[in-house]
Amino acid sequence: DRHFPTLAAVDLDIEHKFAWIKGQPWIGVRFYNSLDRFAPSEVQSNTGSPMFGGFFNSPGRQFRLQVRLD
């Protein structure tokens, strides 16, 4: 009963290689935690706290642009 909750998250990465630009970069978008699931990374372990055993610090949905060079 004192374990982190089970995590089911989906990350999505979509990229395309552009051959017409010098260096042929991969340009894309990346979505982290795209379903916006609760994924805590910390637990309140202070036994004197009224929030003892509570989970905190879940990252929200993130969207990033990405460029990779070959």
PDB file of N, H, CA, C and O in Angstrom:
ATOM      1  N   ASP A   1       0.813  -1.202   0.000  1.00  0.00           N
ATOM      2  CA  ASP A   1       0.000   0.000   0.000  1.00  0.00           C
ATOM      3  C   ASP A   1       0.852   1.260   0.000  1.00  0.00           C
ATOM      4  O   ASP A   1       0.315   2.358  -0.142  1.00  0.00           O
ATOM      5  N   ARG A   2       2.165   1.132   0.155  1.00  0.00           N
ATOM      6  H   ARG A   2       2.601   0.240   0.270  1.00  0.00           H
ATOM      7  CA  ARG A   2       3.037   2.320   0.189  1.00  0.00           C
ATOM      8  C   ARG A   2       3.988   2.333  -1.004  1.00  0.00           C
ATOM      9  O   ARG A   2       5.187   2.569  -0.849  1.00  0.00           O
ATOM     10  N   HIS A   3       3.467   2.087  -2.147  1.00  0.00           N
ATOM     11  H   HIS A   3       2.493   1.894  -2.272  1.00  0.00           H
ATOM     12  CA  HIS A   3       4.260   2.094  -3.370  1.00  0.00           C
ATOM     13  C   HIS A   3       3.789   3.228  -4.265  1.00  0.00           C
ATOM     14  O   HIS A   3       2.665   3.716  -4.142  1.00  0.00           O
ATOM     15  N   PHE A   4       4.673   3.637  -5.169  1.00  0.00           N
ATOM     16  H   PHE A   4       5.586   3.240  -5.268  1.00  0.00           H
ATOM     17  CA  PHE A   4       4.266   4.620  -6.156  1.00  0.00           C
ATOM     18  C   PHE A   4       3.162   4.019  -7.017  1.00  0.00           C
ATOM     19  O   PHE A   4       3.167   2.811  -7.258  1.00  0.00           O
ATOM     20  N   PRO A   5       2.210   4.835  -7.490  1.00  0.00           N
ATOM     21  CA  PRO A   5       1.147   4.304  -8.338  1.00  0.00           C
ATOM     22  C   PRO A   5       1.709   3.790  -9.665  1.00  0.00           C
ATOM     23  O   PRO A   5       2.753   4.247 -10.130  1.00  0.00           O
ATOM     24  N   THR A   6       1.010   2.847 -10.253  1.00  0.00           N
ATOM     25  H   THR A   6       0.162   2.475  -9.875  1.00  0.00           H
ATOM     26  CA  THR A   6       1.406   2.314 -11.548  1.00  0.00           C
ATOM     27  C   THR A   6       1.310   3.417 -12.595  1.00  0.00           C
ATOM     28  O   THR A   6       0.349   4.185 -12.622  1.00  0.00           O
ATOM     29  N   LEU A   7       2.321   3.481 -13.453  1.00  0.00           N
ATOM     30  H   LEU A   7       3.102   2.857 -13.431  1.00  0.00           H
ATOM     31  CA  LEU A   7       2.384   4.535 -14.451  1.00  0.00           C
ATOM     32  C   LEU A   7       2.150   3.962 -15.837  1.00  0.00           C
ATOM     33  O   LEU A   7       2.769   2.968 -16.218  1.00  0.00           O
ATOM     34  N   ALA A   8       1.272   4.579 -16.579  1.00  0.00           N
ATOM     35  H   ALA A   8       0.769   5.386 -16.270  1.00  0.00           H
ATOM     36  CA  ALA A   8       1.045   4.246 -17.983  1.00  0.00           C
ATOM     37  C   ALA A   8       1.079   5.561 -18.754  1.00  0.00           C
ATOM     38  O   ALA A   8       0.101   6.308 -18.762  1.00  0.00           O
ATOM     39  N   ALA A   9       2.201   5.838 -19.398  1.00  0.00           N
ATOM     40  H   ALA A   9       2.996   5.231 -19.392  1.00  0.00           H
ATOM     41  CA  ALA A   9       2.374   7.105 -20.099  1.00  0.00           C
ATOM     42  C   ALA A   9       2.678   6.845 -21.568  1.00  0.00           C
ATOM     43  O   ALA A   9       3.176   5.781 -21.936  1.00  0.00           O
ATOM     44  N   VAL A  10       2.371   7.827 -22.393  1.00  0.00           N
ATOM     45  H   VAL A  10       1.966   8.691 -22.094  1.00  0.00           H
ATOM     46  CA  VAL A  10       2.637   7.725 -23.827  1.00  0.00           C
ATOM     47  C   VAL A  10       3.449   8.946 -24.250  1.00  0.00           C
ATOM     48  O   VAL A  10       3.037  10.087 -24.043  1.00  0.00           O
ATOM     49  N   ASP A  11       4.606   8.683 -24.843  1.00  0.00           N
ATOM     50  H   ASP A  11       4.941   7.756 -25.011  1.00  0.00           H
ATOM     51  CA  ASP A  11       5.417   9.733 -25.445  1.00  0.00           C
ATOM     52  C   ASP A  11       5.328   9.565 -26.958  1.00  0.00           C
ATOM     53  O   ASP A  11       5.336   8.440 -27.457  1.00  0.00           O
ATOM     54  N   LEU A  12       5.243  10.669 -27.689  1.00  0.00           N
ATOM     55  H   LEU A  12       5.236  11.583 -27.284  1.00  0.00           H
ATOM     56  CA  LEU A  12       5.076  10.621 -29.127  1.00  0.00           C
ATOM     57  C   LEU A  12       6.154  11.470 -29.778  1.00  0.00           C
ATOM     58  O   LEU A  12       6.402  12.601 -29.358  1.00  0.00           O
ATOM     59  N   ASP A  13       6.800  10.917 -30.815  1.00  0.00           N
ATOM     60  H   ASP A  13       6.598   9.999 -31.156  1.00  0.00           H
ATOM     61  CA  ASP A  13       7.875  11.610 -31.519  1.00  0.00           C
ATOM     62  C   ASP A  13       7.611  11.490 -33.016  1.00  0.00           C
ATOM     63  O   ASP A  13       7.500  10.383 -33.545  1.00  0.00           O
ATOM     64  N   ILE A  14       7.510  12.630 -33.697  1.00  0.00           N
ATOM     65  H   ILE A  14       7.599  13.528 -33.268  1.00  0.00           H
ATOM     66  CA  ILE A  14       7.291  12.646 -35.137  1.00  0.00           C
ATOM     67  C   ILE A  14       8.411  13.470 -35.754  1.00  0.00           C
ATOM     68  O   ILE A  14       8.605  14.631 -35.394  1.00  0.00           O
ATOM     69  N   GLU A  15       9.160  12.861 -36.700  1.00  0.00           N
ATOM     70  H   GLU A  15       9.002  11.918 -36.993  1.00  0.00           H
ATOM     71  CA  GLU A  15      10.290  13.536 -37.334  1.00  0.00           C
ATOM     72  C   GLU A  15      10.255  13.329 -38.845  1.00  0.00           C
ATOM     73  O   GLU A  15       9.660  12.377 -39.350  1.00  0.00           O
ATOM     74  N   HIS A  16      10.905  14.242 -39.543  1.00  0.00           N
ATOM     75  H   HIS A  16      11.389  15.015 -39.132  1.00  0.00           H
ATOM     76  CA  HIS A  16      11.051  14.119 -40.986  1.00  0.00           C
ATOM     77  C   HIS A  16      12.455  14.576 -41.363  1.00  0.00           C
ATOM     78  O   HIS A  16      12.954  15.572 -40.839  1.00  0.00           O
ATOM     79  N   LYS A  17      13.085  13.848 -42.270  1.00  0.00           N
ATOM     80  H   LYS A  17      12.680  13.039 -42.696  1.00  0.00           H
ATOM     81  CA  LYS A  17      14.429  14.206 -42.719  1.00  0.00           C
ATOM     82  C   LYS A  17      14.312  15.080 -43.965  1.00  0.00           C
ATOM     83  O   LYS A  17      13.707  14.684 -44.961  1.00  0.00           O
ATOM     84  N   PHE A  18      14.893  16.264 -43.895  1.00  0.00           N
ATOM     85  H   PHE A  18      15.385  16.587 -43.086  1.00  0.00           H
ATOM     86  CA  PHE A  18      14.873  17.194 -45.016  1.00  0.00           C
ATOM     87  C   PHE A  18      16.170  17.057 -45.797  1.00  0.00           C
ATOM     88  O   PHE A  18      17.234  17.438 -45.307  1.00  0.00           O
ATOM     89  N   ALA A  19      16.091  16.519 -47.001  1.00  0.00           N
ATOM     90  H   ALA A  19      15.227  16.210 -47.398  1.00  0.00           H
ATOM     91  CA  ALA A  19      17.281  16.266 -47.814  1.00  0.00           C
ATOM     92  C   ALA A  19      17.685  17.486 -48.642  1.00  0.00           C
ATOM     93  O   ALA A  19      18.795  17.520 -49.173  1.00  0.00           O
ATOM     94  N   TRP A  20      16.833  18.462 -48.762  1.00  0.00           N
ATOM     95  H   TRP A  20      15.931  18.435 -48.331  1.00  0.00           H
ATOM     96  CA  TRP A  20      17.142  19.612 -49.601  1.00  0.00           C
ATOM     97  C   TRP A  20      17.931  20.697 -48.879  1.00  0.00           C
ATOM     98  O   TRP A  20      18.365  21.664 -49.505  1.00  0.00           O
ATOM     99  N   ILE A  21      18.121  20.550 -47.576  1.00  0.00           N
ATOM    100  H   ILE A  21      17.769  19.764 -47.067  1.00  0.00           H
ATOM    101  CA  ILE A  21      18.899  21.512 -46.801  1.00  0.00           C
ATOM    102  C   ILE A  21      20.292  20.928 -46.562  1.00  0.00           C
ATOM    103  O   ILE A  21      20.432  19.729 -46.319  1.00  0.00           O
ATOM    104  N   LYS A  22      21.315  21.773 -46.632  1.00  0.00           N
ATOM    105  H   LYS A  22      21.201  22.747 -46.829  1.00  0.00           H
ATOM    106  CA  LYS A  22      22.678  21.303 -46.403  1.00  0.00           C
ATOM    107  C   LYS A  22      22.789  20.688 -45.010  1.00  0.00           C
ATOM    108  O   LYS A  22      22.367  21.302 -44.031  1.00  0.00           O
ATOM    109  N   GLY A  23      23.346  19.495 -44.910  1.00  0.00           N
ATOM    110  H   GLY A  23      23.689  18.996 -45.706  1.00  0.00           H
ATOM    111  CA  GLY A  23      23.495  18.796 -43.646  1.00  0.00           C
ATOM    112  C   GLY A  23      22.370  17.817 -43.378  1.00  0.00           C
ATOM    113  O   GLY A  23      22.483  17.004 -42.461  1.00  0.00           O
ATOM    114  N   GLN A  24      21.307  17.862 -44.131  1.00  0.00           N
ATOM    115  H   GLN A  24      21.216  18.522 -44.876  1.00  0.00           H
ATOM    116  CA  GLN A  24      20.165  16.963 -44.030  1.00  0.00           C
ATOM    117  C   GLN A  24      19.655  16.806 -42.588  1.00  0.00           C
ATOM    118  O   GLN A  24      19.817  15.741 -41.993  1.00  0.00           O
ATOM    119  N   PRO A  25      19.052  17.839 -42.033  1.00  0.00           N
ATOM    120  CA  PRO A  25      18.573  17.754 -40.650  1.00  0.00           C
ATOM    121  C   PRO A  25      17.265  16.967 -40.528  1.00  0.00           C
ATOM    122  O   PRO A  25      16.472  16.895 -41.467  1.00  0.00           O
ATOM    123  N   TRP A  26      17.068  16.385 -39.358  1.00  0.00           N
ATOM    124  H   TRP A  26      17.712  16.443 -38.595  1.00  0.00           H
ATOM    125  CA  TRP A  26      15.793  15.798 -38.975  1.00  0.00           C
ATOM    126  C   TRP A  26      15.075  16.867 -38.164  1.00  0.00           C
ATOM    127  O   TRP A  26      15.616  17.358 -37.173  1.00  0.00           O
ATOM    128  N   ILE A  27      13.872  17.230 -38.570  1.00  0.00           N
ATOM    129  H   ILE A  27      13.433  16.831 -39.375  1.00  0.00           H
ATOM    130  CA  ILE A  27      13.093  18.244 -37.862  1.00  0.00           C
ATOM    131  C   ILE A  27      11.782  17.599 -37.439  1.00  0.00           C
ATOM    132  O   ILE A  27      11.122  16.932 -38.236  1.00  0.00           O
ATOM    133  N   GLY A  28      11.411  17.800 -36.189  1.00  0.00           N
ATOM    134  H   GLY A  28      11.947  18.342 -35.541  1.00  0.00           H
ATOM    135  CA  GLY A  28      10.192  17.164 -35.722  1.00  0.00           C
ATOM    136  C   GLY A  28       9.647  17.771 -34.458  1.00  0.00           C
ATOM    137  O   GLY A  28      10.138  18.784 -33.960  1.00  0.00           O
ATOM    138  N   VAL A  29       8.612  17.123 -33.950  1.00  0.00           N
ATOM    139  H   VAL A  29       8.213  16.300 -34.355  1.00  0.00           H
ATOM    140  CA  VAL A  29       7.982  17.513 -32.698  1.00  0.00           C
ATOM    141  C   VAL A  29       7.972  16.313 -31.767  1.00  0.00           C
ATOM    142  O   VAL A  29       7.936  15.166 -32.211  1.00  0.00           O
ATOM    143  N   ARG A  30       8.005  16.588 -30.486  1.00  0.00           N
ATOM    144  H   ARG A  30       8.034  17.520 -30.125  1.00  0.00           H
ATOM    145  CA  ARG A  30       8.003  15.527 -29.485  1.00  0.00           C
ATOM    146  C   ARG A  30       7.025  15.906 -28.378  1.00  0.00           C
ATOM    147  O   ARG A  30       7.049  17.025 -27.864  1.00  0.00           O
ATOM    148  N   PHE A  31       6.172  14.964 -28.024  1.00  0.00           N
ATOM    149  H   PHE A  31       6.153  14.055 -28.442  1.00  0.00           H
ATOM    150  CA  PHE A  31       5.195  15.145 -26.950  1.00  0.00           C
ATOM    151  C   PHE A  31       5.559  14.192 -25.816  1.00  0.00           C
ATOM    152  O   PHE A  31       5.635  12.981 -26.024  1.00  0.00           O
ATOM    153  N   TYR A  32       5.781  14.725 -24.633  1.00  0.00           N
ATOM    154  H   TYR A  32       5.719  15.709 -24.464  1.00  0.00           H
ATOM    155  CA  TYR A  32       6.039  13.921 -23.449  1.00  0.00           C
ATOM    156  C   TYR A  32       4.767  13.901 -22.603  1.00  0.00           C
ATOM    157  O   TYR A  32       4.099  14.922 -22.444  1.00  0.00           O
ATOM    158  N   ASN A  33       4.444  12.736 -22.069  1.00  0.00           N
ATOM    159  H   ASN A  33       4.986  11.906 -22.198  1.00  0.00           H
ATOM    160  CA  ASN A  33       3.236  12.560 -21.252  1.00  0.00           C
ATOM    161  C   ASN A  33       2.032  13.108 -22.013  1.00  0.00           C
ATOM    162  O   ASN A  33       1.263  13.915 -21.490  1.00  0.00           O
ATOM    163  N   SER A  34       1.884  12.657 -23.247  1.00  0.00           N
ATOM    164  H   SER A  34       2.508  12.001 -23.672  1.00  0.00           H
ATOM    165  CA  SER A  34       0.864  13.213 -24.130  1.00  0.00           C
ATOM    166  C   SER A  34      -0.567  12.976 -23.638  1.00  0.00           C
ATOM    167  O   SER A  34      -1.476  13.697 -24.049  1.00  0.00           O
ATOM    168  N   LEU A  35      -0.789  11.991 -22.775  1.00  0.00           N
ATOM    169  H   LEU A  35      -0.050  11.405 -22.441  1.00  0.00           H
ATOM    170  CA  LEU A  35      -2.118  11.764 -22.210  1.00  0.00           C
ATOM    171  C   LEU A  35      -2.328  12.524 -20.905  1.00  0.00           C
ATOM    172  O   LEU A  35      -3.397  12.443 -20.299  1.00  0.00           O
ATOM    173  N   ASP A  36      -1.309  13.259 -20.475  1.00  0.00           N
ATOM    174  H   ASP A  36      -0.441  13.325 -20.967  1.00  0.00           H
ATOM    175  CA  ASP A  36      -1.350  14.067 -19.250  1.00  0.00           C
ATOM    176  C   ASP A  36      -1.713  13.219 -18.029  1.00  0.00           C
ATOM    177  O   ASP A  36      -2.589  13.586 -17.246  1.00  0.00           O
ATOM    178  N   ARG A  37      -1.030  12.084 -17.879  1.00  0.00           N
ATOM    179  H   ARG A  37      -0.319  11.786 -18.516  1.00  0.00           H
ATOM    180  CA  ARG A  37      -1.270  11.168 -16.759  1.00  0.00           C
ATOM    181  C   ARG A  37      -0.515  11.627 -15.515  1.00  0.00           C
ATOM    182  O   ARG A  37       0.509  12.304 -15.610  1.00  0.00           O
ATOM    183  N   PHE A  38      -1.026  11.255 -14.368  1.00  0.00           N
ATOM    184  H   PHE A  38      -1.858  10.705 -14.291  1.00  0.00           H
ATOM    185  CA  PHE A  38      -0.380  11.554 -13.092  1.00  0.00           C
ATOM    186  C   PHE A  38       0.823  10.637 -12.933  1.00  0.00           C
ATOM    187  O   PHE A  38       0.668   9.419 -12.850  1.00  0.00           O
ATOM    188  N   ALA A  39       2.024  11.213 -12.891  1.00  0.00           N
ATOM    189  H   ALA A  39       2.150  12.203 -12.958  1.00  0.00           H
ATOM    190  CA  ALA A  39       3.269  10.449 -12.813  1.00  0.00           C
ATOM    191  C   ALA A  39       4.164  11.072 -11.739  1.00  0.00           C
ATOM    192  O   ALA A  39       5.123  11.767 -12.074  1.00  0.00           O
ATOM    193  N   PRO A  40       3.870  10.837 -10.455  1.00  0.00           N
ATOM    194  CA  PRO A  40       4.626  11.508  -9.390  1.00  0.00           C
ATOM    195  C   PRO A  40       6.064  11.020  -9.312  1.00  0.00           C
ATOM    196  O   PRO A  40       6.370   9.871  -9.630  1.00  0.00           O
ATOM    197  N   SER A  41       6.936  11.923  -8.882  1.00  0.00           N
ATOM    198  H   SER A  41       6.688  12.856  -8.624  1.00  0.00           H
ATOM    199  CA  SER A  41       8.341  11.564  -8.698  1.00  0.00           C
ATOM    200  C   SER A  41       8.771  11.710  -7.242  1.00  0.00           C
ATOM    201  O   SER A  41       9.905  11.378  -6.898  1.00  0.00           O
ATOM    202  N   GLU A  42       7.879  12.201  -6.384  1.00  0.00           N
ATOM    203  H   GLU A  42       6.957  12.470  -6.664  1.00  0.00           H
ATOM    204  CA  GLU A  42       8.216  12.384  -4.971  1.00  0.00           C
ATOM    205  C   GLU A  42       7.046  11.955  -4.093  1.00  0.00           C
ATOM    206  O   GLU A  42       5.886  12.008  -4.501  1.00  0.00           O
ATOM    207  N   VAL A  43       7.382  11.524  -2.866  1.00  0.00           N
ATOM    208  H   VAL A  43       8.324  11.481  -2.534  1.00  0.00           H
ATOM    209  CA  VAL A  43       6.369  11.135  -1.887  1.00  0.00           C
ATOM    210  C   VAL A  43       6.659  11.861  -0.580  1.00  0.00           C
ATOM    211  O   VAL A  43       7.821  12.062  -0.229  1.00  0.00           O
ATOM    212  N   GLN A  44       5.615  12.254   0.141  1.00  0.00           N
ATOM    213  H   GLN A  44       4.671  12.090  -0.144  1.00  0.00           H
ATOM    214  CA  GLN A  44       5.794  12.900   1.446  1.00  0.00           C
ATOM    215  C   GLN A  44       6.080  11.805   2.465  1.00  0.00           C
ATOM    216  O   GLN A  44       5.199  11.010   2.793  1.00  0.00           O
ATOM    217  N   SER A  45       7.320  11.765   2.967  1.00  0.00           N
ATOM    218  H   SER A  45       8.036  12.411   2.700  1.00  0.00           H
ATOM    219  CA  SER A  45       7.724  10.701   3.892  1.00  0.00           C
ATOM    220  C   SER A  45       7.834  11.165   5.341  1.00  0.00           C
ATOM    221  O   SER A  45       8.237  10.387   6.205  1.00  0.00           O
ATOM    222  N   ASN A  46       7.483  12.411   5.619  1.00  0.00           N
ATOM    223  H   ASN A  46       7.155  13.043   4.917  1.00  0.00           H
ATOM    224  CA  ASN A  46       7.493  12.927   6.977  1.00  0.00           C
ATOM    225  C   ASN A  46       6.255  12.397   7.711  1.00  0.00           C
ATOM    226  O   ASN A  46       5.130  12.777   7.384  1.00  0.00           O
ATOM    227  N   THR A  47       6.460  11.526   8.695  1.00  0.00           N
ATOM    228  H   THR A  47       7.374  11.217   8.961  1.00  0.00           H
ATOM    229  CA  THR A  47       5.327  10.897   9.386  1.00  0.00           C
ATOM    230  C   THR A  47       4.501  11.889  10.204  1.00  0.00           C
ATOM    231  O   THR A  47       3.360  11.588  10.554  1.00  0.00           O
ATOM    232  N   GLY A  48       5.041  13.045  10.512  1.00  0.00           N
ATOM    233  H   GLY A  48       5.968  13.290  10.228  1.00  0.00           H
ATOM    234  CA  GLY A  48       4.308  14.055  11.263  1.00  0.00           C
ATOM    235  C   GLY A  48       3.444  14.947  10.384  1.00  0.00           C
ATOM    236  O   GLY A  48       2.669  15.751  10.901  1.00  0.00           O
ATOM    237  N   SER A  49       3.559  14.824   9.101  1.00  0.00           N
ATOM    238  H   SER A  49       4.189  14.171   8.681  1.00  0.00           H
ATOM    239  CA  SER A  49       2.815  15.668   8.175  1.00  0.00           C
ATOM    240  C   SER A  49       1.414  15.105   7.930  1.00  0.00           C
ATOM    241  O   SER A  49       1.243  13.889   7.833  1.00  0.00           O
ATOM    242  N   PRO A  50       0.413  15.982   7.831  1.00  0.00           N
ATOM    243  CA  PRO A  50      -0.925  15.495   7.495  1.00  0.00           C
ATOM    244  C   PRO A  50      -1.009  14.955   6.066  1.00  0.00           C
ATOM    245  O   PRO A  50      -1.966  14.263   5.717  1.00  0.00           O
ATOM    246  N   MET A  51      -0.008  15.273   5.243  1.00  0.00           N
ATOM    247  H   MET A  51       0.769  15.835   5.527  1.00  0.00           H
ATOM    248  CA  MET A  51       0.030  14.774   3.862  1.00  0.00           C
ATOM    249  C   MET A  51       0.919  13.540   3.725  1.00  0.00           C
ATOM    250  O   MET A  51       1.320  13.193   2.614  1.00  0.00           O
ATOM    251  N   PHE A  52       1.232  12.871   4.841  1.00  0.00           N
ATOM    252  H   PHE A  52       0.906  13.153   5.743  1.00  0.00           H
ATOM    253  CA  PHE A  52       2.103  11.690   4.820  1.00  0.00           C
ATOM    254  C   PHE A  52       1.576  10.650   3.837  1.00  0.00           C
ATOM    255  O   PHE A  52       0.395  10.301   3.848  1.00  0.00           O
ATOM    256  N   GLY A  53       2.476  10.165   2.989  1.00  0.00           N
ATOM    257  H   GLY A  53       3.435  10.448   2.979  1.00  0.00           H
ATOM    258  CA  GLY A  53       2.110   9.159   1.991  1.00  0.00           C
ATOM    259  C   GLY A  53       1.555   9.739   0.712  1.00  0.00           C
ATOM    260  O   GLY A  53       1.263   8.994  -0.223  1.00  0.00           O
ATOM    261  N   GLY A  54       1.402  11.056   0.644  1.00  0.00           N
ATOM    262  H   GLY A  54       1.639  11.661   1.404  1.00  0.00           H
ATOM    263  CA  GLY A  54       0.882  11.686  -0.576  1.00  0.00           C
ATOM    264  C   GLY A  54       1.957  11.790  -1.646  1.00  0.00           C
ATOM    265  O   GLY A  54       3.142  11.920  -1.341  1.00  0.00           O
ATOM    266  N   PHE A  55       1.533  11.731  -2.892  1.00  0.00           N
ATOM    267  H   PHE A  55       0.570  11.625  -3.139  1.00  0.00           H
ATOM    268  CA  PHE A  55       2.463  11.811  -4.016  1.00  0.00           C
ATOM    269  C   PHE A  55       2.404  13.197  -4.641  1.00  0.00           C
ATOM    270  O   PHE A  55       1.344  13.816  -4.725  1.00  0.00           O
ATOM    271  N   PHE A  56       3.590  13.678  -5.086  1.00  0.00           N
ATOM    272  H   PHE A  56       4.452  13.175  -5.019  1.00  0.00           H
ATOM    273  CA  PHE A  56       3.711  15.038  -5.594  1.00  0.00           C
ATOM    274  C   PHE A  56       4.642  15.097  -6.792  1.00  0.00           C
ATOM    275  O   PHE A  56       5.280  14.109  -7.157  1.00  0.00           O
ATOM    276  N   ASN A  57       4.706  16.271  -7.393  1.00  0.00           N
ATOM    277  H   ASN A  57       4.188  17.074  -7.096  1.00  0.00           H
ATOM    278  CA  ASN A  57       5.660  16.625  -8.432  1.00  0.00           C
ATOM    279  C   ASN A  57       5.480  15.807  -9.705  1.00  0.00           C
ATOM    280  O   ASN A  57       6.437  15.236 -10.229  1.00  0.00           O
ATOM    281  N   SER A  58       4.270  15.756 -10.187  1.00  0.00           N
ATOM    282  H   SER A  58       3.493  16.219  -9.762  1.00  0.00           H
ATOM    283  CA  SER A  58       3.990  15.072 -11.449  1.00  0.00           C
ATOM    284  C   SER A  58       4.217  16.050 -12.604  1.00  0.00           C
ATOM    285  O   SER A  58       3.633  17.134 -12.610  1.00  0.00           O
ATOM    286  N   PRO A  59       5.053  15.687 -13.583  1.00  0.00           N
ATOM    287  CA  PRO A  59       5.256  16.597 -14.715  1.00  0.00           C
ATOM    288  C   PRO A  59       4.009  16.650 -15.590  1.00  0.00           C
ATOM    289  O   PRO A  59       3.330  15.643 -15.792  1.00  0.00           O
ATOM    290  N   GLY A  60       3.727  17.815 -16.092  1.00  0.00           N
ATOM    291  H   GLY A  60       4.278  18.633 -15.928  1.00  0.00           H
ATOM    292  CA  GLY A  60       2.575  17.967 -16.978  1.00  0.00           C
ATOM    293  C   GLY A  60       2.910  17.568 -18.399  1.00  0.00           C
ATOM    294  O   GLY A  60       4.004  17.078 -18.678  1.00  0.00           O
ATOM    295  N   ARG A  61       1.978  17.776 -19.279  1.00  0.00           N
ATOM    296  H   ARG A  61       1.089  18.174 -19.053  1.00  0.00           H
ATOM    297  CA  ARG A  61       2.185  17.496 -20.697  1.00  0.00           C
ATOM    298  C   ARG A  61       3.221  18.475 -21.243  1.00  0.00           C
ATOM    299  O   ARG A  61       3.182  19.666 -20.933  1.00  0.00           O
ATOM    300  N   GLN A  62       4.150  17.967 -22.059  1.00  0.00           N
ATOM    301  H   GLN A  62       4.181  17.000 -22.312  1.00  0.00           H
ATOM    302  CA  GLN A  62       5.195  18.818 -22.632  1.00  0.00           C
ATOM    303  C   GLN A  62       5.209  18.664 -24.146  1.00  0.00           C
ATOM    304  O   GLN A  62       4.992  17.573 -24.674  1.00  0.00           O
ATOM    305  N   PHE A  63       5.465  19.758 -24.830  1.00  0.00           N
ATOM    306  H   PHE A  63       5.641  20.644 -24.401  1.00  0.00           H
ATOM    307  CA  PHE A  63       5.564  19.795 -26.280  1.00  0.00           C
ATOM    308  C   PHE A  63       6.891  20.453 -26.630  1.00  0.00           C
ATOM    309  O   PHE A  63       7.192  21.544 -26.144  1.00  0.00           O
ATOM    310  N   ARG A  64       7.695  19.789 -27.479  1.00  0.00           N
ATOM    311  H   ARG A  64       7.450  18.903 -27.873  1.00  0.00           H
ATOM    312  CA  ARG A  64       9.004  20.352 -27.844  1.00  0.00           C
ATOM    313  C   ARG A  64       9.248  20.221 -29.337  1.00  0.00           C
ATOM    314  O   ARG A  64       8.848  19.243 -29.968  1.00  0.00           O
ATOM    315  N   LEU A  65       9.909  21.221 -29.883  1.00  0.00           N
ATOM    316  H   LEU A  65      10.234  22.016 -29.370  1.00  0.00           H
ATOM    317  CA  LEU A  65      10.392  21.139 -31.251  1.00  0.00           C
ATOM    318  C   LEU A  65      11.789  20.564 -31.197  1.00  0.00           C
ATOM    319  O   LEU A  65      12.543  20.834 -30.262  1.00  0.00           O
ATOM    320  N   GLN A  66      12.138  19.774 -32.195  1.00  0.00           N
ATOM    321  H   GLN A  66      11.525  19.555 -32.955  1.00  0.00           H
ATOM    322  CA  GLN A  66      13.425  19.069 -32.161  1.00  0.00           C
ATOM    323  C   GLN A  66      14.110  19.178 -33.521  1.00  0.00           C
ATOM    324  O   GLN A  66      13.469  19.052 -34.565  1.00  0.00           O
ATOM    325  N   VAL A  67      15.409  19.412 -33.494  1.00  0.00           N
ATOM    326  H   VAL A  67      15.929  19.514 -32.646  1.00  0.00           H
ATOM    327  CA  VAL A  67      16.229  19.407 -34.709  1.00  0.00           C
ATOM    328  C   VAL A  67      17.463  18.565 -34.436  1.00  0.00           C
ATOM    329  O   VAL A  67      18.194  18.798 -33.474  1.00  0.00           O
ATOM    330  N   ARG A  68      17.682  17.581 -35.300  1.00  0.00           N
ATOM    331  H   ARG A  68      17.088  17.392 -36.082  1.00  0.00           H
ATOM    332  CA  ARG A  68      18.882  16.741 -35.198  1.00  0.00           C
ATOM    333  C   ARG A  68      19.645  16.830 -36.505  1.00  0.00           C
ATOM    334  O   ARG A  68      19.033  16.846 -37.573  1.00  0.00           O
ATOM    335  N   LEU A  69      20.961  16.889 -36.445  1.00  0.00           N
ATOM    336  H   LEU A  69      21.458  16.876 -35.578  1.00  0.00           H
ATOM    337  CA  LEU A  69      21.804  16.965 -37.643  1.00  0.00           C
ATOM    338  C   LEU A  69      22.538  15.645 -37.832  1.00  0.00           C
ATOM    339  O   LEU A  69      23.036  15.050 -36.877  1.00  0.00           O
ATOM    340  N   ASP A  70      22.594  15.201 -39.076  1.00  0.00           N
ATOM    341  H   ASP A  70      22.190  15.684 -39.853  1.00  0.00           H
ATOM    342  CA  ASP A  70      23.376  13.990 -39.417  1.00  0.00           C
ATOM    343  C   ASP A  70      24.815  14.335 -39.679  1.00  0.00           C
ATOM    344  O   ASP A  70      25.617  13.451 -39.977  1.00  0.00           O
TER     345      ASP A  70
END
